[in-house]
Amino acid sequence: MPQDELGQERREEKRSSDLSERREEEFQSKAEMPEKSLVSTSKDILFRKDDRASVYPLTMTWSFGWNSSLPVYYIRDENQRVLLYVCAHTAVIYDVFKNTQHHLQGHANVISCLCVSEDRRWIATADKGPDCLIIIWDSFTGIPVHTIFDSCPEGNGIEAIAITRDAKYLATISDAEIQEVCIWRWTLAVETPACTLNLLKEYGVQNYLTFNPTNNKELVSNSKTQAIYYLWCEEGDLLAHSAPRLTEKTFNKLVGKFSQSVFHLNLTQILSATMEGKLVVWDIHHPPSSASASAGFPQIKPCKLVHLQKEGITVLTTVDRYIVTGDIRGNIKFYDRTLSIVNWYSNFRLSSIRTLSFSKTPAAPPTEKSNYPPDSTLKGDLFIVRNLIIGTSDATVYHLTTDGTKFEKLFVEPKDAICAISCHPYQPLIAIGSFCGMIKVWDYEKKKYLFSRVFEKGLGVQSLTYNPEGALLGAGFTEGTVYILDAMSLENQIPEPFKYSRTSVTHISFSHDSQYMATADVYFTVAVYMVVVRNGHRVWEYLARLRSHRKSICSLLFGVHLDSNEPRLLSLGRDRLLIEYNLLKSCRDNLEVLDIHCTDQGNYPTCMVWYPPLTKELFLLVCNSGYKVKLFNSTTKMCRKTLLGPVFGSPIKQIQILPVKSTLELQKRYMVFINRDKVGLQILPVDGNPHKTSAIICHPSGVAGMALSYDGCWAFTAGGQDRSVVQWEINLRALDAAVSLGGEDLTPFYGLVAGGREGKFYRELEDYFYYSQLRSQGIDTMETRKVSEHICLSELPFVMRAIGFYPSEEKIEDMFNEVRFSEYVDTGKLIDKINLPDFFKVYLNHRPPFGNTMRGIQESFDILGFTNSKGKKAIQREDFLNLLLTKGEHMTEEEMSDCFATLFGLNPEGWKSEPVASSVKGSEICLEEELPDEITAEIFTTDILGLTISQDFRQDPMVSEAVKNV
């Protein structure tokens, strides 16, 4: 509903508040619902809207899969067949006949529960996670009409949700150690609940909630062991409840675990279904009018246990004059008010029923053309009931037309995690693999399912890759098997699958000529397969395998030798090793290694890709856990550039270069990436400009994989445990516009430092930069100064440390190489100086993205130290000094003494940092006297280094400005 219409409606409600109160008193006493909802009706225009125009770089256009743990609702019928279901953090409204989707996007966490009003217009969704939300949507327009923030400040989100039949009130149960039940007057746009109730722990986790359809002041909820009845006394905003304990002794029979509860059609009882096929019938006892106030609330008492059926009941609901059950064997049964069976559907051979949703339109009266089945009573009357949607535990959705018993399968999706996706190299096809053993192939332009294959039990699909010709599909499985399949039929292309891994195959890659295929598994092993000619036929054979890494392999990449056009194979692991293999010299069971390079010191790499040829030099682009992007020369493996990568809450875990449609686009390239929960787009070349990057949440519970369409128009992300794949439309113009708005030259970079261009930090940087010029010429010299815009390259580390960035010797060498070889490919000359703008960029790209944090220092002490008497991690003084002298970029004894003398202020000013002071003799220092016996992270940071720690512990404490001149 438009905001102005809703606001007008609320004002009308306020003006007639007295009349409404009077009507509600009558309503409460008679336990009857108003004939008409207070919310005015409007036309359904949801699928008439043109959603194609997008102003965002990435726009969700389709969602494959659905969360079969949540209900699927039948929200349009008659000439339409429209469903509502959930994919990760998005509610999807799907028109079956038109094959179109509308996405209700607003949650940042995975949606945990949802409900719809009786007229199917109002949809309420809630999530679990930080900053959880409750959103009420108008299904006619797809507009969120109200959002409730901070609905569960002390919990983790919402466990269950329900809406009254007239859509006036909303009820929620939180997901917290002490669960809280809340009633919301959402139509009044309030941010606080009308009433709340904290539940006892012994009630168990209440995970199902529903209102009485004939009295919106009554509710029932249940956990596996406890059913609770609620009565909302609106006058005092009090929520009374009754929760009698039910044990096996109550009926002297096994009751079973509760699944769902509903109000009986006779209005005075509640029914609770169990996984033993039984119904617990509760009587609602209203106190006499003469009862005291303390005993003035209704109570429920168990009155009987009905063994309804043999199969465990998973779904319990009511429709018209029937009580309906769905069970673990896929049966759907209908009972009358006396719990006598009326009819059932048991010949569809379904898996366990998860949800039943009936059409909002009552079944049409029988005519001569009708073909309703007879019921199972002695009379044999026609069994007339509404059409319904059925959702099962194997992620399949069916539609049942009761007139004629027409049973249709609408869609079947993977019922387990989806980690493997791959796009065809020249057709609009995407292959999706799941841990349940299913591979499905879709036409992503027409949104049409084409074909699939389900492998035997125990074979879960972990990785998928098309070969460059698009004729083959390589598939790696969770138990180590590797299949090579025909891309158009998914039939085996090898007599027997390869079984050379003992565990999950995480990566599959083909060489550019499809002569080699390589795989990597969880046990850090790379295996290579190749095409050979046997009896005049090209067949795939195993070549060799090697356990080349010590930690998990994050990238496996083929390339091309530029001089011979032969394939190259490289692997990158979290052990920080970049390994290239010698395929030409490898033979059966012997995979030769060509060279090994270490990519980093402290951070570990996360992914690798070939950098597009935007320059004359060919690079490998490597991302690491420190939010950095590094460019390595593809031949020498020298680190040529270190740049600030996308910073969106977690490091990049996978990158791909966006394909181009024509050669005219080769000079402007783009990169698509995923991190823990987002998908993003970045303009190349990478230079640290934050405006060149955009990202959006795609799978809050974690992204498992990514693929790009052959024409660069679409990106696809796999959600792993959320069992969905999302298709994103890529709009490059929107990102280009954002970059132009961010400014040119250094303007985008000024915002990365405190205060910007005119701030204190940048002013100090300028002072240090020009002071470095004076220092290199001699502070006390009387000769004429040479004014320059540059400083010597050798001065770079001193200025870096002066402004609070303390790079290691390896990082300093990387900075030197970055500047020194910046023009070498074009001019053949080495650079030995740097100007202020270039220095500023080097500083921003190399410094830690979040500054020096106490967490990083503490982690080092956690590894190196022991637990002292105060329970803190500490390092003994002797061990501390020994580490400085022997480990990592270790110091000499003279260097260590000089550093400590300077830190403790014992050396004269300018000691060894000023050329003119180099002849001054330093102080003798006794480290046993200056250093404590035990050194903790706090002592090291504050007492030794002289840094201050921020006291804002809501976030990671920052190690900030130096107190002493270091």
N, C-alpha and C positions, 0 to 999 in steps of 0.2 A: 504494500500500500504506500503511496506517496506520503512524504512526511507532513505536508500541509493538510492532506485529507485526514491523516491520523490525528494531527493536532486539533483539527476542528471537531473530530469525533470525541476527543478527550474533554474538550471544553463543554460540549453538549452533555457529556456524562457528569461534569462537575455542576452544571446548572440544575440538573435534575437529580441531585444527590439525595434529597429528601424522598423523592418518589422512588428512587432505586432502593433505598433502605427499606421502605415500606414493602416494596415488592419482594425483596429478598427475605424479609421476615415471613411473608406468606409462603415463599418458596421453601424456606427451611422447615417450616411446620408441616407442609404437605409433601415434602421430599419430591418435588416435581421440578423439571427443568423448564425454563422459559421457552415459549413456542419459537422464538426467533432470537438468534444471537445478537448481542449488542453491537457487534462489529458489522458495519454495512457491507453489502456485497458489491462486487465490481466484476468486470469482464476478465476472463482468463486470456491474457495477452503474452504469456511467457514465451511461447515458441514463435510468436509473430515478431518479436524484437530482433533487430539486426545486431548481432553480437560480433560481427566480423571486424568492425573498425576497432583497432587497438592502438593505444598510445604507449604500451609497455614493450620493452625489448623482448620479454618472454611472456606468452599468454597461454594458459591451459586451454586446449581445444578438445581433448578426449581423454577418457580414463578407461583403461582396460583392467578388468578384474573388479572385485568388490569384497568388502569385509563381511564374510558369511557368519561372523560371530554376532552381528547386529541384525535387526529386522530389516526386511524389505517391505515397503508399503505400496498398496494399490491406491494411487491418488487420483486417477482419471479413468473413466470407463465409457460405456456406450460407444461412441464413434472413435474414441481414443483408447489407447492402452498405455498409460503413463505410470512408471514406477519411481519410487524413491528409495535409494540405498546409499551406503557410505563407502567411499574410497579414502582411506587414510584420514586426512584432515578436511576433506571436502564431501559435502552431501551432493549427490548426483540425482537430477531429475531426468529420467530417460523415457523418451517417446518411442515405443517399440515399432509402431507402424511407420513413422517418419525416419527412424534410425538417427535421432538427434539427441544430444545431451545439453542440459543446462547445469552449470556448476555453481553451487552455493559456497563461495569462498569467503572465509573470515577468521577461521580458527588457525592458530599457530601450533596447536598440539593435535594429536590424533583424537578424532571424535570418539567418545566412549559410550554415548547413548543418544537416542533421539526419540521423538514421538510426534504424532500428528493429531490435529483436532478431528472431530467427528465428520465435519464437512470437508475435510482434507485441504482446507485453505491454509491453515497456520501450521508451520513446522517449527519445532524447537529442537535445537542441537546443543550438546554440551561436550566438553572435552576434559581430559586429565593432563596435568602438567603445570609448569610455572605459568602464572598469569592466566589461569583458565577462564574460559568465557562460557556464557549461556547466550545463544542468539536465537531470536524468534524471527522467522522468515515468512513473507507472504508468497505462497506458492503460485499465485496468479501472475505475479510480476517478477519474482525472484529477488525482491528487495528485502534487506534486513531491516525490520521495522523497530526492533528494540534489542539492545545488547546489555547484558548484566555483567559488570566487571566485579572482580574480587568476590565472587560468589562463595568461595571456599578459602578464605585467607589462611586458615590453619591446616588445611588439608592439601591433597594432591589433585583435586578436581571433583568431578561429579560421577557417581557410580550408577545412579538410576534417575530417570526423569519421567514425568507424566503430566498430561494436560487434561483439563476438564472438558466435558463434552461440548460446552458452549465456548470453550477457548478463553474464558475469563481469567482462570487461575492456572498457575504452574506449580508443580511440586518437585522437589529434588532431594536426593540423598547424597551426601558427600562421600568421597573416598578418603577417609581419614581413620586414625586409630580409634577415635571417638566419633562415630558417624553422627551427622547433623541432618535432621529433616527440616526443610524450609518450604513455606508456602509463599508464592510470589504473586502480587497483583500487577502483573506485567503490563496491562493495558493502561495503567496510571503512570508508566515510565518512572517507577521508583527504583532506587538502587539498593534498597534494603528489604529483606523479606517481611511479610506481614506477621509471621510468627515462626518460631524455631523450636526444635526439640532435640536434645542430645540423647542418643541411645546408649544403652549399656553394652559393654564389650561382650557379655555372655549371650547377647542376641545374635552374634555372628555377623558376617558381612551381608548386610541387606542389599541385594542386587536386583530386585524386581519391585516395581511400584506401579500402582494403578488407582485411579479414582473410581468411585461408585458412579456408573453411568447415569443413574437417576438422582443422585444427590452429590453435588460437588463439595460437600463438607466432610465426606467420608472417604477414607483411603485404606488400602491394605498393601503391605509389603511383606517380603519374606527373604530369609537367607536359606541356606541348606538345612538349617535345623530349627528355625524360629519364624513363625508368622506373627505379624503385628497389625492390629487394627487401630486406626486413628480417627478422631473426631475433631474437626476444627470449629471451635467456638469463636465465631468472628467478632462477637461483641467485645470480648476481652482479649482478642487475638491470642487465644490459648489453644495449644494443640495437645489434647488428651490422648492417651494411648492405652491399649490393653494388649499384653503379651504373655498369655499363660504358657507355662512350660509344658511341652509335650514329650513324653518318653514312651518307651515300649510298654511300660507298665500301665499307661493310660488305657490302652485297649487290650493289653496282654497279647499284642501282635506286633510284628515288625512293621514300622511305618514307612521307613525309607527317607531319603533326602528330598527336601522340597525343591520343586522346579519353578512353578508359577502359581499365583493365587488370583482369584476373581470373585466378584460379588455374585451370589446366586441370583437367578432370575426372579425368585420369590421375594427379594429385597431384604429379607431378615436373616440371611445366612451368607457365610463366606466359604468358598471351596479352595482347598490347597492341594495341588497335584504333587505326587511323589514319583521318584524314579523306580519304585516297585510296582507301578501301575495302579496305585490306590489314590483315593480322594479322602482328605480329611474335611469333614463338614463341621463348621463352627457356627454356633448360634450367637446372634447379637442380642444381648440382654439389656434392655433399657431400664433404668431404675424407676421406681414409682415416684410420682410427683411429690410425695411427702418426704422423700429421702433427703438426707443432709447434703450440704454442698460438697463435702469431701467424697461422698458416694454418689454424686449426681451425674456421673459420666457412664456411658454404656460400657459393658465388658463383653468379651467373647469367651465362649467356653466350647471345648470340643464335645460334640454330641455323638458322632458316629464316624466309623472308618469304613469306607466302601471300597471293596476290592473290584475295581472297575474293569481291569484287563490284565493280561499277563505281562505286556510290554511296558517298560518304563515310559512315563508321560513326560515329554519335553516341552510341549506347548499346551496351554489351557486358555481358552477364550470363549466368548459368547457372541452369538449373532442371531438376531431376530428372536425366535423362541427356542433356540438350541444352545446347548453347552457343547463345545467342540474341543477335541483333544487331538494332538499329534504325538507320535511316539517314536522310539528309537528304531523301530522296524519300518518306518515310513508309512504307517497306517494313519488315516484320518477318520475319526469317528464322531458321530453326532448323537447326542443324548437329549432327552426331553427334561422337563422340570423334575421328574421323579428319578432321574438318572437311568432311565430305561433306554436301551439302544434303539435308535431310529434308523440309521443308515451308516454305512462306512465305505471307504475307498481303500482297498488293500491290494489291488491287482496292478498297481503302477510300478511296483518294485523300486521304491525310492529308498534312499539312505535316511538317516535320522532327520526328523523334521525339526527345523530351527525356527521357522516363522510361518504363520498363516495370516493373510491379510485379505479381507473380503471387500468386494466392491461397495462403494457408498450408495449405489443405486439398488433398491430392492429388486428381487427377482420378478420378472414379468409374469402376470397370471397366465396359466396354461391356455393354449389355443389348439386348434386342430393340427397346426404345424409343429406344435411343441413335442419334445421327445424327452421329457423328464422321466427318470427311472422311478419305479415304485419303491416305497420305503420298506423296512423289514418288519413292520407291525402286522398283526393279523388282518387288519383292514386292507393293507396294501395300497394306501393312498399314495398319490404322487409325491415324490420327495422334491420339494421346491425350495431352493436356497440360492443365495447370491453367488455370482462367479467369484473366484478367489485366486490369489497368487500364493504359491508355495515355495519356500526357500529351504534347502536341505544342507546338511553338514558337509557335503562334498562340493559346496559352492555352486550348486545348480539351482536355477530359478525356473519354475513351471507356471503355466496358466491353465486353469480348469474352467471350462465353460460347462456349467451344470446342465443346461438344456442340451441333451444329446451326449453328455459326458465326453466332451472333446478335450483331450489332454494334449497340451503343447509344451515342448521344451523351448524356453525363450533364450537362455544362454547357459553355458557351463564354463566356469572359470577355474583356474588353479586353486586348490584348497590349501596349498602350503606356500612357503616363502618363494619369492621370485627374485633370483639374483642374476639370471642370464638373459641378456637381450642382444640382438644383432640386427642391423639393417642390411638389406640386399644392396650390392654395389651399383646397380643401375635400374632397379625396379622398385616401386613403392611398396615393398614388403618388409615386415618386421617379424622376426622369430622370437618367441618368448618361451623361456624354459623355467620350470618350477621344480622344487624339491619333491613334489609328488610324482615326478617322472613324466610330466606332460610337456610336450613342445607344441605350441600353437603358432600358426603363421597367419598374419592378418594383412590385408590391403589397407594401409593406413590413410590413403587418400579417400577411398570409398567407405572406410570404417566397416569393412566386411571381413568376417572370418572365412578363411579359405580351406585349410586342412590342418590336421593335427596328428600326433602320435603319442600314445601313452606306453611307456616302457614298463617292464615288469617291476614288481614291488621291490624296494630296496635300491633302485636306481634313481637318484635325485639329480636333476640337471643343475650343474654348478656354473658352467661356462659355455658360450656359443659364439662362433665366428664364421661368417661366410668367407670363402676364398675370393681373391680379386676378380675372378671370372664370374662369380655368382653361381657356379654349377654345383658346388659342394658346401656342406655345412658341417663344421667340426663341432663336436659336442663332448664336453668333459663332465664326468659324473662324480657324485659325492664319494663313491667307494673306489675311485681310481680308474674306472673304465673310460676309454676314449673311443668314440664312434666317429666315423666319417660317413655322412648321409648325403643322399641326393637332395639338392636344395628344393626341388619341386614336388617331391613325393615323400621325403623323409625316410626312404628305404635305405638299407645298408649298402654302402659302396665298397665294403671290404668283407671278405668271407666271415671273419670273426673280429669282434672289437679288440682293440689293443688293451692289454692289462699289464702295464709295466709300473704303475703307481699303486701304492698301498693305501693311499688316502685321497682326499678330494683334489680334483684337478681344477685349479683356480684360474688359469690363463691358457688360451689357445691363440696361436698366431700363425698365419700363412706368409710365405715369402711372396715377393712381387710377381714371380713367374709360376707360383703354385707348385714348385718342385719340392719345397720343404714345408713341413709343419712342425711347430714346436709347442710344447706344453710345459707348464710349471705346476707343481703341487704344493700342498701344505707342508710337506717335509723338506722344503727348500731345494727340490730337485728339478732340473731342467731335462726334458727328454726331446729328442729330435727324430722325426720320421721323414722319409723321402720317397719320391716316385722312382721306380725302376721298371725296366721293360723285361717281362717274363713271357716267353712263348708268343711274342708279338703283341702283348697287351701291357698297358701301363698299369702298374699296381703299386699300392702303398706298402712300404715295409719299415719296420723299426730300424733305426740307425744306432743310436747310443743315448745314454743318459748319464747325468753327473750331478751329484749333490754339491753344488758349487757355492751355496750360501750358508751362512750360520743362522740367519733369521729369515722371516717370511719374504717371499719374492713379491714385489709390488708392481713390476712392469716387465713384460717380455715383448721384445720389439725386433722386427726384421727391418733391414735397410738394404741399401745397394752400394756396392763399391763403384765409385764414379769412374775409375779407370778400366774396369773389366765388366761392369754390369752384373757381377756375381752377387748373390745375396750375402748380407751380413746379419748376424744374430747377436743381440745384446740382452742382458738381464740386469735388473736393478733390485737390490734387496734392502730391507730395513737394517741390515748390517753395515750400510753405507758403502757397499761395494758395487761398482759399475763394471760388469764383466762382459768382454767381447769374446766370442767363440770362433774358432777357425774351422769352418765347415768343410773347406776343401781338403784339409789334412785329417779330418775326422774319419773314422772307420767303424766297423761293427763293434759295438760295446766300448768305444773309445772316443769320447767327445773332447776334442782339444780346446784349450783355452788360449786365446791370442794375447790378451792383456787384462790387467785388473787395476782399477783406479778407485781411490777413496773419494767420495763426493763431498764429505763434510766432516766436521769435528764433533759438535755437540748434537745438532739436529739430525734426524734421520730422513731419508728421502721417502716420498709418498707415491710418486708417479713420474713417468718419462714419456716424451713424444719427440718426433722429429720437428724441429722448428722450420717453418716455411722459408723458402729462399728469398727473403726480403733484402738480404745483403749478399755480397760476394762470398762471404764465409758461411760454411755449413755448420749448424749448431744442433746439439741435443738440448732440449729444454727439460730441466729437472726441477720439480717442486719438492719442498721439504717441510718438515713439521714446524719450522720457525716462520711460516708464512712468506718464505722467500722463493723466488724463481731464479734459477741459475742457468746460464747458457754455457755449455761446454763445447769446445771445438771438437767436431766429430772425428777428427783424425788423431790429434795429440791429447785429447781429453783434458786440456787446460781449461780451468774456469775463466771464462772471458768476461762474464758480467754477472753481477748479483743484483737482483731487483726486488722491490717490494711487490709481493703478489696480492691477490684478493684477500681481504681481511673481513670475513663474514662469520665470525664466531668459532670456526674450526679450520684447520689447514685443508688445502685442496687434496683430494684423494684420487681423482682421475681427471685427465684433460684430453681433449681431442681438438684438432684443427678443423674449422668449419670448411667443408668442400665448397668450391666455387662453381658457378654455372658456366662461365666463359673465361677465356684468357684475358679479357679486359679487366677482370676483377682480381687478377693475381697480385697486383701491387697493393691491395688493401685487404688484409686478411683478419680473421676473427678467431677467437679461441672459446670453446665451451668447456665448462668445468663443473664438477660437483665436489662438495665437501660433505660433512657429516649429514646435513639435512637440507641442503640448498642446491639449486642449479643456477649457474651464472654464465654470463657472456662478457668477454673482454676484447677490446680492440687491440690489435697488434700494430706496431711492435710494443712489447712490454717495456714500460719506462717508469713505473711507479706512480703514474697519474691515477688518483682514485676515481676520477670521473669517467675513466675509460671502462669501468667495470660496473655491472649490475647483476644482482642475484635475487632469487625469490625462494621461499620455503617450498619444497616439493614433497618431501616425505619426512615428517617430524621424527619418526622413530628410526630413521636412518636410510640413506640412499645406498643401494647395493650395486648399481651399475648404470651405464649411460651408453646411448648410441645416437648417431646422427644420420639423417636421411642423405641419400646420394647427391641431392641437389642443394643441400644446405638450408632448406626451408624449415626443417623440423628437428627438434631434439626430443629424445625419449629417455625417461628415467625409470629405473626399477626400484621398488620400495622394499625389497627383502621381506621382512616379516609382515608388512601390511598387505601383502598379496596383491599389489597393484602395479601397473605401469602407466605413466602419465605422458601424454603427447603434448609438446609445447611448440607453439608457432613462434618463429624467430623473426623479429622486426628490427633490422639493422638501422633503419632510419631513426628510430626512437633513441637508440644508444648514441648514434652520431650527434643527435640534437642535444643530448645531455652533456656530451663532451664539449660542444661549442659553447654551451651556457656556462661551463666551468672555467672558461678563460684560456688564454694561450701562454706560451713560454713558462715562466715560473709561477704564474698566478695560481694554478691548481695546487702547487706544492706548498705555498705559504700556509695554507690551512692545516697542514700536517704538524705544525709546531705551535706551541702555546703563544697566543697573542698575534700570530700571523706576521705579515711583513713589518708592521710597526711595533711589534711586541718586544719585550725585554730580551727574550731568548735570541731573536734574530739580530738585535743590536749588539748583543754580546758576541755572537758569532762573527759579525763584521769586525768588531774590535780585535778579537783573537786572530782573525785572518790577516789583518793589516799589521798587527803586532808581530806576527810571524815573519813578515817581510823585514821589519826592523831587526828582529832577532837574528835572521840569517845574514844581515849586513853588519851585525855587531851593535849592541845596545849603546856602548859608550864611544862609538866611532865619531870622529870629527869631520869625516869626509862627506862630500855631497851625496845625499840620499838619491837612490834610483827609484823613482815612482813607477809602479807596475800594477797591472790588474791580476797578476799571477803570483803564486808562490811555488817554490821548488817542490817537486814531488816528495822529496825526503822529509818535508815539513808536515806532510799530511797526517801521520799518526799523532804528532804532538798536538795539533789543533783538535783532532777528534777527541783525544783524552781530555783536553782542556774544557770541552763543552759537555763532558759527561758520558761519552761513549768509549768503552775500553775494549777495543778489538784484540783478538789473539794475534800472534805472529803470522799464522796462516791467513787470517782475514786481512791483515795488512798487506801480505803478499798478493792476495786476490785483488785488493784495491789498486796496488801498484800495477799489476798486469792489466787491469781494466782500463786504466788511464794510459799506460805506456803503449798498449797495442790498439788503442781506439781508432787510429787512422792508418795503421800499418798496411791493411789490405788495400786501401785506396792510394796511399802515397809511398809506402815502403819505408816510412820514417817512424821512429819511436818518439813518444812525447815524454818530456821530463819536467813539465810544469802543469799547473791547474789553476783555473780562474775561480772566482767565488760562486757563480751560478752552478758550474759543474761540481764544485766541492759540495755545495748544498745538496745537490741531487745524490751524490755518492753517499753523503752522510745519511740522508733519509732512506736510501735503499739498503744500506748495510746495517744500520742500527737495529736493535730489537724492536719489533713493532709496538710492544707495550711497555717499553722502558725496562729498566732493571727491576725485577720483582723479587720479593723476599721468598716467594715460592721456589724459584729456581735455585737460589742459594741453599734453601732448606733441603731441597731434594739432593743436592750434592753432599750435604752433611749426613743425610739419612743413609746414603750409600757408603760413605767413607768412615762414618763415626760409630760410636758405641753408645749405649744408653747409660747415662750417668745416674748418680744417686737421686737426682731431682726428676728423673724420667725424661730428660731431654737428650737429643743426639749431640754428642760432643766428640772432639778429636783431641787426643793427648798432644801436648806441646811438641814433644820429640817427634811424634808421628807426623804432625802438621808440617814441621820444618823438613822432615825427610821427604814428604810428598812434593814439596816445592822444589827440592833438589833433584828428584829422581823421576817424577812422573810427568807425562804430557810435555808441554813446552817448558822443560825444567830450567831453573836458573842456576847460575854459578853461585858460589858462596859470597863472592864480592857483590854480585848483582842483588842478591837477597839482602845482604847487610845494608847496602845503599838504599834499597826500597824501604826497609823498615825504619832506617834513620830518617828518611824524608817523611814517612807517614807519621812518625812520632815527633816531628819538628826539631830533630837534632842536627840536621845539616843546614848550612848557611843558605840564604835565599838564592834561588837560581841554580842550586847545586845540580851540575851535570845536564841541566836543560838549557843553560846559557853557555854558548861557546867561550865567553870571556871568563866564566866561573870554573872552567874545567881544571884550572891549576890549583883551585882551593882544595885543601885536604879535608876529607869528610871526618865526622865524629866517630869515635869508637863506640859500639853499641853492644850491650850485654842482653841478648834476647831472653835469657832466663829471668832477668829482672823485669823486662818490659812486657813479656807475654805471660798470661796466666797458665796454670798447669793444664786446665781443660778449656778448650775453645769451642763455643757453640756458634750457631749461625748468627744469633743476635750480637754476640761479642765480636765476631769477625766483621760484621757489617758496621756496627756503630763505633766500637772502641778502637778497632784496628784500621779499618778503611775510612772511618770518620764520616759515614753517610747517615742520613736521617731516614727513618721509616715512617711512612704515612700511618696515622692512627685510624684511618677509615677501614675497618675490617669487614665492611659489607662486601668489599671486593678484595682482590689479592693486594696485600700491602705493597706499595711501591717504594723502591729504594730511590730516593731523590737526591737533591743537590748535595755536593760535598761541603762539609763544614770547614775542613782544613784545605789548604792549598796543596793538592797532591800533584 
